[in-house]
Every structure is written in structure tokens, then in C-alpha cells.
Amino acid sequence: MMEAHARGEIWATAIRPDVIYGRRDRQFVPRMAKLFTTLHAFPLPGGGRNTLAIINAASVADAAYRAATTEAAGGRAYNVANEGDTTLAEFVRLAARGLNTRVFAVPVPLGILSALLAALKKFVSVVPVPGASVIQHATLGFVARDNPFSSERAERELGWKPVVAPTEAIPEAFRWWARERR
């Protein structure tokens, strides 16, 4: 697409969001909500101080609109990856608030969690466990490392900023799931 833009065949720009969440989410929020409401506990590698690579769908839509209506955005790609420094611990707390439940955040050293996850993956490959599809090493990387992406270009060139604060958006996404699940 960007090559076609460079050749003058089309006008194109790109938005690169990280993990998108929000109302009507059919992937991330339902999976996390099921874990939180079933286990009522969640491990916090390194104490949960790492920032998550998440973004609310409304903020992604706003960035897409801005990019599509900004001539200078042609041929450019924009990360839409930060809505503040939401830590894993804060995310768990806000999700629990939206679910109107208690989720015990359990600090666990990363090495121990990695070994437990590897053992659990082997176990669920032999014994089917409902909801085990979310147990992956990629999941560990997501919850254990800081968000590596920056939205600085979108902020600077498009005037973009998140349209809703995570302190509002995260609980609302989980409230929606709790109301709408069947």
C-alpha cells in the first residue's frame, strides 16, 4: 500500500495500534474478564509495575480519522500505542472495578512465573482446560515487559491524543462485558 502511495497510484496512510480494547471487544476484554471472574487472582510479574501496550478503540478511531484527513499523513505510518502509562497492576485494579469483583493481584518473580507457565502449557496440552487458550508465552511477554511503542509521531503530526482516559475506559469496557455476556 505504501509503495503504491510512493508511486502516486493511491493516497495511503497507516495506523498501527497495539492491543485494542473497549466496548464490544470480542477478544482481549472477554478473555481477561473470564480469567478475572473465574480465578479472582492474577499474577503480577515484577510486581505489575510495567506499562501495558493497550489502547482504547475510540482513541484508535480518532487517530484513523485524523490520519485520513491530514494531507501530510500520506505515505506515513503512525503508532497509536500509548494512552498514558497504565501499569499491569493498575489495569487489573480498573478491570476489577468495572467487573464489580475482587481480583487479588499476586506479585510473582518473572522467572518463577515463566517456569509455571511452561509447566501449565504442557499440562493443558494433555488435559483440556476451559479458557486455557490465553495461556501462551506471548501473554507473559505482554504482561511482563514495558510497552515498547511510542505514539509521539501521531501526537506531533496529527495532533492526536487519547480521547478517553484509561481510568474511565478500562472499567467501562469490563462493565460492558459484564452486562452483555451471554
Order of alpha helices (4+ residues) and beta strands (2+ residues): alpha-beta-beta-alpha-beta-beta-alpha-beta-alpha-beta-alpha-alpha-alpha-alpha
